[in-house]
């Protein structure tokens, strides 16, 4: 809520949306586009644990 005194005895109350500085980037068009692409990819690539052992080996070898 934002409270402004317009003149003595006259107050204006307005609702506001507060976005923390460290989250402001999430509201930029590029972030929205990136998120949309990520969600589209996730929709067409469901989770799969078929290659879990191979992935763990790659990560353990420092190649991931």
N, C-alpha and C positions, 0 to 999 in steps of 0.2 A: 504494500500500500504506500502510495506517495501522497504526502500531505503538503499542500501549498497554501500559504496565506496570501490571498489575492489583495486584500486590504484589511485594515483593522476590523476584526469581527467576522470576516468572510473567509471561509476555508474551502478549498477544493480538494476532494479526496479522489484519487485515481488508482485503479489497479495497474500493476506493472508486472512484467516478467523480468526476473533477474537471471542473468547468465554469468556464471563465474568466469573470470578472465581466462583461466586454463581450459575452459570448455568452449570458448567462443569459436574456435576453429571448426567445431562440429556443425556450426550453423552456416558455414560458407558453402557456396554452390559446389565447389570441388569435392568437399567431404561428402555431400549428399550424393554426388555422382559416383564417387568411389564406393560408398556403401551400397548403392543400387547395383553396381557391377558385382560386388562381393556377394550380395544376396542372390543375384541371378546365377552366379557360378555355383554357390552352395546348393541351389535348387537342382541344378543339373548334374551335380557331383555329390551324391549322398555319401555319408561316412562309410568307410570300408576298412576293415582291419586285416585284409588279405595279405598285405605286405608289411605288417608290423615288425616282424623280426628283421627284415631287410632295412627298414627305416631306422630301427634302433641301432643296427650295426653301423650304418652310415653316420649317424649322429655321434656314436661312440668313437668312431675313427676321426671325427673332426671334419668330415667332408660335407656336413649338412648345414 
